[in-house]
Amino acid sequence: MPPLVVSNPQSLKEWVGREIGVTEWLPVTQERIALFAEATEDRQWIHLNQVRASKESPYGATIAHGFLTLALASHLIAKAIQIQNGVRLAVNYGLNRVRFPAAVRVDSRIRALVGLLAFEELSDSVEATYGVTIECEQSEKPACVAEWIVRYYS
């Protein structure tokens, strides 16, 4: 699905309470998982040891870190919405809620459903709160559900 294109951050207010879009599928490979493990020092066997995970894990394979799935939200949202003008800087301001209802197995694909929950004009920026649901192919439950706050400075 092509991204939603808005002219400037203030244009987002028209999207409060609405779905912005659904991204294309993104593969989650063992290489991506291993690179994340190195970057975060989280080398738990469930993420890296394919042989052990196939035998001992309830998932039957290695899985992505929940925080890797969450970290990919930034990339996925950038695929769902483009702001043409008026953004000098976009800052990840934080999260209100995050849950990881289902694991992301190695070599599966994820995508994001993005909506705008809230919009606020501040003295030096605008703040958008996105509802992000990251789905995993062939999973009934989402891999991640989050409320993500972004501040746009012009």
C-alpha positions as CSV (number, residue, x, y, z in Angstrom):
1,M,0.0,0.0,0.0
2,P,1.5,3.4,-0.9
3,P,2.2,5.7,2.1
4,L,-0.2,8.5,3.1
5,V,1.4,11.8,2.0
6,V,0.5,14.9,4.0
7,S,1.8,18.4,3.2
8,N,3.0,19.3,6.7
9,P,2.8,18.1,10.4
10,Q,-0.3,20.2,11.1
11,S,-2.1,18.2,8.3
12,L,-2.0,15.2,10.6
13,K,-4.8,16.5,12.8
14,E,-7.3,15.5,10.1
15,W,-6.2,11.9,10.7
16,V,-7.0,11.6,14.5
17,G,-9.0,8.5,15.1
18,R,-8.4,7.1,11.7
19,E,-6.3,4.4,10.2
20,I,-3.3,5.8,8.2
21,G,-2.3,2.6,6.5
22,V,-0.8,-0.8,6.4
23,T,2.8,-1.3,5.4
24,E,4.4,-3.9,3.1
25,W,5.7,-7.1,4.7
26,L,9.3,-7.0,6.1
27,P,11.3,-10.2,6.5
28,V,12.8,-10.9,9.9
29,T,15.9,-13.0,9.2
30,Q,18.4,-14.7,11.5
31,E,21.0,-12.2,10.4
32,R,18.8,-9.3,11.5
33,I,18.1,-11.0,14.9
34,A,21.9,-11.7,15.4
35,L,22.8,-8.1,14.6
36,F,20.3,-6.8,17.1
37,A,21.6,-9.3,19.7
38,E,25.1,-7.9,19.2
39,A,24.0,-4.3,19.4
40,T,22.0,-4.8,22.6
41,E,24.2,-7.4,24.3
42,D,21.1,-9.7,24.5
43,R,22.4,-13.0,23.3
44,Q,19.9,-15.3,24.9
45,W,19.8,-18.7,23.2
46,I,16.1,-18.4,22.2
47,H,17.3,-15.7,19.7
48,L,20.6,-17.2,18.5
49,N,20.9,-20.9,18.9
50,Q,18.8,-22.4,16.1
51,V,19.6,-26.0,17.0
52,R,18.7,-25.6,20.7
53,A,15.6,-23.5,19.9
54,S,14.3,-26.1,17.5
55,K,14.5,-28.7,20.3
56,E,13.7,-26.7,23.5
57,S,11.8,-23.6,22.5
58,P,8.0,-23.6,22.6
59,Y,8.2,-21.9,19.3
60,G,10.3,-24.6,17.5
61,A,12.7,-22.0,16.1
62,T,14.6,-18.9,17.1
63,I,12.6,-15.8,17.6
64,A,13.2,-12.1,17.3
65,H,13.6,-10.0,20.4
66,G,10.5,-8.1,21.4
67,F,12.5,-4.9,21.4
68,L,13.7,-5.6,17.8
69,T,10.1,-5.8,16.7
70,L,9.4,-2.6,18.5
71,A,12.5,-0.9,17.1
72,L,11.3,-1.7,13.6
73,A,8.2,0.4,14.2
74,S,10.1,3.5,13.3
75,H,11.0,2.0,9.9
76,L,7.6,0.7,9.3
77,I,5.8,4.0,10.2
78,A,8.1,5.8,7.8
79,K,6.7,3.4,5.1
80,A,3.1,4.3,6.1
81,I,3.3,8.1,6.2
82,Q,5.3,10.8,4.5
83,I,5.3,14.4,5.6
84,Q,6.3,16.5,2.6
85,N,7.3,19.8,4.2
86,G,7.7,21.6,7.5
87,V,9.7,18.9,9.4
88,R,13.2,20.0,10.4
89,L,13.5,17.2,13.0
90,A,11.3,14.3,14.1
91,V,12.0,13.0,17.6
92,N,10.9,9.7,19.2
93,Y,9.3,11.2,22.4
94,G,8.3,7.9,23.9
95,L,5.7,5.2,24.3
96,N,2.6,5.0,26.4
97,R,1.9,1.3,26.2
98,V,3.7,-1.6,24.6
99,R,2.7,-5.3,24.6
100,F,4.2,-8.3,22.8
101,P,1.2,-10.8,22.5
102,A,3.0,-13.2,20.1
103,A,6.6,-14.1,19.1
104,V,8.1,-13.4,15.7
105,R,9.7,-16.6,14.5
106,V,12.8,-16.4,12.4
107,D,12.2,-16.0,8.6
108,S,8.7,-14.8,9.1
109,R,7.5,-11.4,7.9
110,I,6.0,-8.5,9.8
111,R,4.0,-5.4,8.8
112,A,2.4,-2.5,10.7
113,L,-1.1,-1.2,10.8
114,V,-0.8,2.5,11.7
115,G,-3.4,4.9,13.0
116,L,-3.3,8.3,14.6
117,L,-4.6,8.3,18.2
118,A,-3.9,11.9,19.2
119,F,-2.5,15.1,17.9
120,E,-1.4,18.1,19.9
121,E,0.1,21.5,18.9
122,L,2.8,22.5,21.4
123,S,4.7,25.8,21.5
124,D,7.8,24.5,19.7
125,S,6.5,21.4,17.9
126,V,3.5,19.2,17.2
127,E,3.1,15.8,18.9
128,A,1.5,12.8,17.2
129,T,0.5,9.7,19.1
130,Y,0.4,6.7,16.7
131,G,-1.3,3.4,17.4
132,V,0.9,0.8,15.9
133,T,0.0,-2.9,15.6
134,I,2.7,-5.1,14.2
135,E,1.4,-8.2,12.7
136,C,3.3,-11.4,12.0
137,E,2.5,-13.5,9.0
138,Q,0.7,-16.7,10.0
139,S,0.0,-15.6,13.5
140,E,-3.5,-14.9,14.9
141,K,-2.2,-12.5,17.5
142,P,-0.2,-9.4,16.8
143,A,3.6,-9.4,17.5
144,C,3.5,-6.0,19.1
145,V,0.9,-3.4,20.0
146,A,2.2,0.1,21.0
147,E,1.3,3.7,21.4
148,W,4.2,5.7,20.0
149,I,4.7,9.4,20.5
150,V,6.6,11.5,17.9
151,R,7.4,15.2,18.1
152,Y,7.8,17.1,14.8
153,Y,9.9,20.3,14.9
154,S,9.7,22.8,12.0
